[in-house]
Every structure is written in C-alpha cells, then in structure tokens.
Amino acid sequence: MTHDIMQDWIAAFQPRALAAGIRPATLDQALTGLSLRDDVLEKERSQAEFTRTIWDYLDRAVSAERIAAGRAALETHGDIVGRIAAHYGVDPQIVVAIWGLESNFGTLRGDVPTIAALATLAATNRRGAYFESELLAALQILQAGDVTAGQMMGSWAGAMGHTQFMPSNYLTLAVDFDGDGRRDIWAEDPTDALASTAAYLARWGWQAGKPWGVEITLPHGFDYLLAGEREQKPAAEWQALGVCRAGGGDLAEAGPTRVLLPAGALGAAFLIYPNFHVIEHYNRADAYVLAVGHLGDRILGGGPIVTPWPRDLRALTRDECVALQNRLTQAGFDTGGADGRIGPRTQSALRAFQTASGLAPDGFASLAILRHLGGQA
Ligand code: CA
C-alpha cells in the first residue's frame, strides 16, 4: 500500500475527535474516503507568496462595481438588513460591506467542501493545530444537524457562507434569525448569515452610529512617533495638535482614537475609533478593516479617499520583508523574529531605526528603508 498523508493523519486524529465528543458515526460519514485537496494546497502556497500595496488592495476591494453592488444589495435587502441591524445594535452598511468583501454579496461563497479543506490544512499546515480545532468545530456542526456534509461548503481555508464564518465562530455566534429552527449561513437566502455577522460585531462591542475611522490631514511637522499603537487620545486632543478631518469639519468624539498611516508619511492618514478594532475581530489586516469601513461609507454616499497614495512604490515581497526584519534585528532593533509579515513589533523596530537615522519615524516598510539598511532590492 502506498503511503497516504491524509489516511495516516485521520488515523491519528480519530481518537482525538472521539475524546472531543464527536460520535463514530459522524466521523465515518465525514472522513471516509477523504484525500488531500490539491486546490487547497495550491491556494495556500500562492497566498503565502502574495503581497500587495494598500492602494492596490483598496482599488479592488472598494471598486466602483463593488460600491454599486453594495448599494443595490442594501436596496434589495434593506428591510431585513435594517431589522437585523436594529436587533443587534449595529450599522446596516457595515454588515453589507462585510458581505461584499467576504463573498461579493453572496455570489462567491466558495465551493470547497469545508471538512476536506480543514482536514487538508490540519494534516499539512504549520498551523495544523488551529485547523484541527476548526475541523472539530465543523464536525460538531454536522453532528448538530444544522447542515449536511454535502451542503457544508466554503473557502479553501474553511470559512463558510455569505460572510465566511469559521466553524468555531459559527458554534458560538451564528443565529437563526428567520426562525426556521436552523442556523443556515449556507443557503441562498442571506438572512441567517447577515444576522450572524451582526451578532459577531455586537459581541465585540460595535457602537451603532459611531465612526470606524475618518480620513485626516496631519499638520506640518507632525511627530510620527504619535502614530504608534499606544498613542490613544480623544479626538479633541488630536484636533488641538493640528490634526484635521480631510475635507473639513470637526472630528467626531467616540472614545479613544489613534492615528493610522497605512502607507507611512507618504499616503492617506486615518483617525481610527473603537469600531475599527471590532472589525479587526473579523480579519486583523489593516487593509481589510479600512476596506470594510470605507466601502460602508461609500455605500451610504460618502466620497473617495482624498489624499493620493504613493502609487510609484511597489509592495515589498515576502523575502524582502524577511530581509528587512533580519537587518533591523542585526542593527540592534529587534523585530522579534523574521516571519515576513510587518506587524506592530516590526513597525516599532522600524520607527526606532528611523528615529536613530534621522528619518521620519512612520514605521512604513519600503524599498527605500530596505536599501538604507543595506539590503538587496
Ligand atoms: Ca434559519
């Protein structure tokens, strides 16, 4: 018999699943005949290589077509989205914007069988333990009878339905809003999926009617060290420092805020509010949160981002990000490892390096900084 990674993995997984309360019949039904999915492995590989600038991401995520489709979706489903938003205390346009980003308003919900996708990742991924816990959650969903294995479809990474819930989130937060007795986020009808997303936002403290963020302009000579994660102030304090709402008007007061510079000193700046961090629970990437918030604003008729992006720059590749992290650490600015992802730790190392070198400490990882550190570009 040939060596089979999936069958070997299933043999090891089964006792763990039984210990977690999955019944033998559920396991038989879900795992019999399963093999590794090449499409999942391929997507995983291409995503690991993928890097994109914030403006390229926003161009696609908040395109004219997406905005128009969002307005149409809010029109078509306005009644139910309005009832959902009122019930959970969230804003309709944010629920619709998440729907737009996660599945293009239900048109791209994913056609990969969730059990097979999660088993493939659990058996092969370096974050296998995470995917195994999501697989256990998916098996619990099957066992509870909310959906059949055949209907349980989603993305290559295990996210399911109109708003791409992971199984563990489904278990704790999905709701049966239409009252038919099943929490059905997979159906053509988006009601339960949108209500589940609203419940999720409410769970993490969404404040209805409050901004997620607003584009700002910074005063000449702004101290970029104030744009760090720890610098939280009420909007009025930023305003007193000369920070203005782009396009004019006062900055709204809605709890502690901070300055976000997605492209460093060279592009648009935002003041972000507690609601920004609620959207982060859906996806931690700043680009994603900005896209959701901005798409929501645009659906309501808000204008585009005013400040131009530095479109002549390109994104650093993963290898270049790793080189940047290694060189910063070698230069005495510890990035806490070199994983090729520019997170808060790398940004603060970068700011410290920029300060020490007499550069604007905006924490933005660019080719110019890599060259400055002596890296190959
Ligand atoms: Ca239902």
Boltz pocket constraint, residues with backbone or C-beta under 6 A from the ligand:
constraints:
  - pocket:
      binder: B
      contacts: [[A, 175], [A, 176], [A, 177], [A, 178], [A, 179], [A, 180], [A, 181], [A, 182], [A, 183], [A, 184], [A, 192]]
      max_distance: 6.0
